[in-house]
Structure formats: C-alpha cells, structure tokens
Amino acid sequence: MKKSFSILAVMLLVAAAAHAQLPVKFGVKGGLNITKVKFDKDVAKADNRTGFFIGPMAEFTIPIVGIGADIAVLYDQKNIEVNDTKEKLQFIDVPINLKYTLGLGDLAGIYFATGPQFSFNVGDKKLFDAETYKMKSSNFSWNVGAGVKLINHIQVGYNYNIGLGKTAEVNSPLDPVKKIKMKNNAHQISVAYIF
C-alpha cells in the first residue's frame, strides 16, 4: 500500500510540474545520517550511529514566489548499535518535500523544506537475534529541514527525519507474545549538485 502511494505521489508531482510547464531540474544528492533508535519501552540501550545516503533527485520551483518541491530516490544506510551490538540497516528512501526559497535570484538563497518520506527495506529482515528483531519491509516518516542554495547548482542542507511508523518489532524479554515497537529518527546533513 505504501509503495503504491509513493509511486502515485511521484507520478502526480512530475505530472503537475509538466502541466504547469515548470522547469524541472535534475541532480544528485548525498550526505551523512546520524541515527537515533527509540523503543516504546526501555528494553535496550541504543546509541547514535552514523551512516550515509546518496541518489538522484529532481526539483522544480515556481518563479518569483519561491514555492516548489523536490523528490529523490536515495540508497540509505543507517548503522545502529543496541546493547553494544552493531548492525546495518539498508533502505531505498523516497522523500517528497515541499520547498520555500528566499533568495537573491540564482546567486544565493535559503530554503525551508518539509514532507513525507517512504522507505523500503533492502537489507536484512532480521537483525541481531533473528527471533527477536524483525524489520518491516517499508516504513513512513516525515522530514523537516532547511538549507542554502548557491550559484544555482549547489545545495547544502540539514534535515531531521522523524519516524512515524515502526521500523521493527522486538519480542519482549519478559513476555514473548508481546511486541515492542522500534523506531529510528535521523539527523541528516546533505549536499546536492543540480545540473
């Protein structure tokens, strides 16, 4: 369901830009993740860990008003550590952000962005103890961020990705029938080059 919704959202975004005859620009985006894992109960100690993301992006902006949107398809690797054991989470992320830019034409600008992100697990479905941590095949999150645009080609930004859905289910150590939800949030620093 989430996969179908994300494909539909991408198609609608591109169709809207084409219908409005807005200039769509393409580029590549990459950056650093600092991941924080949260459990809905205090069952494990989880530490912040770094990872990375990279992939193609597209954006359009309505001239003069500064409102636009961007979309990307990113390979995202998040490293986590729970109870002193390290694991790697791998996703294909599809962020769809609404952007508002204030600036000096093509020379420089500041942007603010927010929007949904759909993530699809392309790594292991089971982590740590295979019977304990079961990863979801997809999850939903929300982005809030800001950044700068320079010389019409370079964008440097900060983003906070807030996990709204569960990333994994963990069997409770006290009650094997009870499931505990695991979410991951991430601070992200990105650099994009627009062709």
C-alpha positions as CSV (number, residue, x, y, z in Angstrom):
1,M,0.0,0.0,0.0
2,K,2.8,2.5,1.0
3,K,4.7,1.5,-2.1
4,S,1.7,2.2,-4.4
5,F,1.1,5.5,-2.6
6,S,4.7,6.6,-3.1
7,I,4.7,5.7,-6.8
8,L,1.4,7.6,-7.3
9,A,2.8,10.6,-5.4
10,V,5.9,10.7,-7.6
11,M,3.8,10.5,-10.8
12,L,1.4,13.3,-9.6
13,L,4.4,15.6,-8.7
14,V,6.1,15.1,-12.1
15,A,2.7,15.5,-13.9
16,A,1.9,18.7,-12.0
17,A,5.3,20.2,-12.9
18,A,5.0,19.2,-16.5
19,H,1.4,20.5,-16.8
20,A,2.4,23.8,-15.2
21,Q,5.4,23.9,-17.6
22,L,7.7,24.5,-14.7
23,P,11.4,23.9,-15.3
24,V,12.3,20.6,-13.7
25,K,16.0,20.3,-12.7
26,F,17.8,17.1,-12.0
27,G,20.8,16.4,-9.8
28,V,22.5,14.1,-7.4
29,K,22.2,14.3,-3.6
30,G,24.3,12.6,-0.8
31,G,25.0,13.1,2.8
32,L,25.5,11.9,6.4
33,N,23.0,10.2,8.7
34,I,23.2,10.3,12.5
35,T,20.6,7.8,13.6
36,K,18.8,7.6,16.9
37,V,16.9,4.4,17.7
38,K,13.9,4.6,20.0
39,F,11.9,1.8,21.7
40,D,8.4,2.3,23.1
41,K,9.6,0.7,26.3
42,D,13.0,0.7,28.0
43,V,14.2,-2.7,26.9
44,A,17.5,-1.9,25.3
45,K,20.2,0.7,25.2
46,A,20.6,2.3,21.8
47,D,23.3,4.7,20.8
48,N,23.6,7.3,18.0
49,R,25.5,6.0,14.9
50,T,26.4,7.4,11.6
51,G,25.6,6.3,8.1
52,F,25.1,7.8,4.6
53,F,22.7,8.3,1.7
54,I,23.1,9.0,-2.0
55,G,21.0,9.1,-5.1
56,P,19.3,11.1,-7.9
57,M,16.9,14.0,-7.3
58,A,14.6,16.3,-9.2
59,E,13.2,19.7,-8.2
60,F,11.1,22.5,-9.6
61,T,10.3,26.0,-8.3
62,I,7.6,28.4,-9.3
63,P,9.4,31.5,-10.4
64,I,9.0,34.7,-8.3
65,V,7.0,33.1,-5.4
66,G,9.8,30.7,-4.4
67,I,7.5,27.7,-3.7
68,G,8.4,24.4,-5.2
69,A,9.1,20.7,-4.5
70,D,11.8,18.2,-4.7
71,I,11.9,14.4,-4.9
72,A,14.7,11.9,-4.6
73,V,15.4,8.2,-4.7
74,L,18.2,7.5,-2.2
75,Y,20.1,4.5,-1.2
76,D,20.3,5.0,2.6
77,Q,22.5,3.1,5.0
78,K,21.9,3.6,8.7
79,N,24.3,2.0,11.3
80,I,22.8,1.2,14.7
81,E,24.1,-0.2,17.9
82,V,21.8,-1.8,20.5
83,N,23.2,-3.3,23.7
84,D,26.8,-3.0,22.3
85,T,25.9,-5.0,19.2
86,K,26.2,-3.2,15.8
87,E,24.0,-3.7,12.7
88,K,23.5,-2.1,9.4
89,L,20.0,-1.0,8.1
90,Q,19.7,-0.5,4.3
91,F,16.8,1.3,2.6
92,I,15.7,2.9,-0.6
93,D,14.2,6.2,0.5
94,V,11.7,8.3,-1.5
95,P,11.5,11.8,0.2
96,I,8.9,14.2,-1.3
97,N,9.5,17.7,0.1
98,L,7.6,21.0,-0.4
99,K,10.2,23.8,-0.5
100,Y,10.0,27.5,0.1
101,T,13.1,29.5,-1.0
102,L,14.0,33.1,-0.2
103,G,16.9,34.5,-2.1
104,L,18.9,36.7,-4.5
105,G,17.9,35.1,-7.8
106,D,20.3,32.4,-9.0
107,L,23.2,33.6,-6.8
108,A,22.2,32.5,-3.3
109,G,19.1,31.6,-1.3
110,I,17.8,30.0,1.9
111,Y,15.2,27.2,1.7
112,F,12.9,25.6,4.2
113,A,11.5,22.1,3.4
114,T,9.0,19.6,4.8
115,G,7.3,16.5,3.5
116,P,6.7,12.7,3.7
117,Q,9.3,10.0,3.2
118,F,8.6,6.5,2.1
119,S,11.4,3.9,2.9
120,F,11.7,0.4,1.6
121,N,14.0,-2.1,3.4
122,V,16.5,-3.7,1.0
123,G,18.7,-5.1,3.7
124,D,18.3,-7.9,6.2
125,K,14.8,-8.5,7.5
126,K,16.1,-9.9,10.8
127,L,18.7,-8.2,13.0
128,F,20.8,-9.2,16.0
129,D,19.0,-12.3,17.3
130,A,16.9,-13.5,14.3
131,E,14.0,-14.3,16.6
132,T,14.0,-11.0,18.4
133,Y,14.3,-8.1,15.9
134,K,12.1,-8.3,12.8
135,M,12.4,-5.5,10.4
136,K,9.4,-4.1,8.5
137,S,9.6,-4.2,4.7
138,S,8.6,-0.5,4.5
139,N,8.1,2.5,6.8
140,F,6.8,6.1,6.8
141,S,8.5,9.2,8.2
142,W,8.4,13.0,7.9
143,N,11.2,15.4,7.0
144,V,11.7,18.9,8.4
145,G,14.7,20.9,7.2
146,A,16.5,24.0,5.9
147,G,19.5,24.8,3.8
148,V,21.2,27.2,1.4
149,K,21.3,27.3,-2.4
150,L,24.5,28.6,-4.0
151,I,25.1,29.7,-7.6
152,N,22.0,27.8,-8.9
153,H,23.8,24.4,-8.7
154,I,24.8,23.6,-5.1
155,Q,22.5,23.0,-2.1
156,V,23.7,22.3,1.4
157,G,21.1,21.3,4.0
158,Y,20.1,20.0,7.4
159,N,17.1,17.7,7.8
160,Y,15.5,15.9,10.7
161,N,13.7,12.7,9.7
162,I,11.0,11.7,12.2
163,G,9.9,8.1,12.2
164,L,6.1,7.9,12.3
165,G,5.8,4.2,11.7
166,K,7.6,1.4,13.3
167,T,10.9,0.2,11.8
168,A,11.0,-3.1,13.5
169,E,9.2,-5.3,16.1
170,V,11.1,-6.6,19.1
171,N,10.0,-9.6,21.2
172,S,9.7,-8.5,24.8
173,P,12.3,-10.3,27.0
174,L,9.7,-10.7,29.7
175,D,6.7,-11.7,27.6
176,P,7.5,-13.5,24.3
177,V,3.9,-12.8,23.0
178,K,4.2,-9.0,23.5
179,K,5.8,-7.0,20.7
180,I,7.8,-3.8,21.4
181,K,8.0,-1.2,18.6
182,M,11.4,0.2,17.4
183,K,11.6,3.5,15.5
184,N,14.6,5.3,14.1
185,N,14.9,9.0,13.7
186,A,17.8,10.6,11.9
187,H,19.6,13.9,11.7
188,Q,20.8,14.4,8.1
189,I,23.4,16.7,6.5
190,S,23.2,16.8,2.8
191,V,24.9,18.2,-0.3
192,A,23.2,18.3,-3.7
193,Y,24.5,19.3,-7.1
194,I,21.8,20.4,-9.6
195,F,22.8,20.1,-13.3
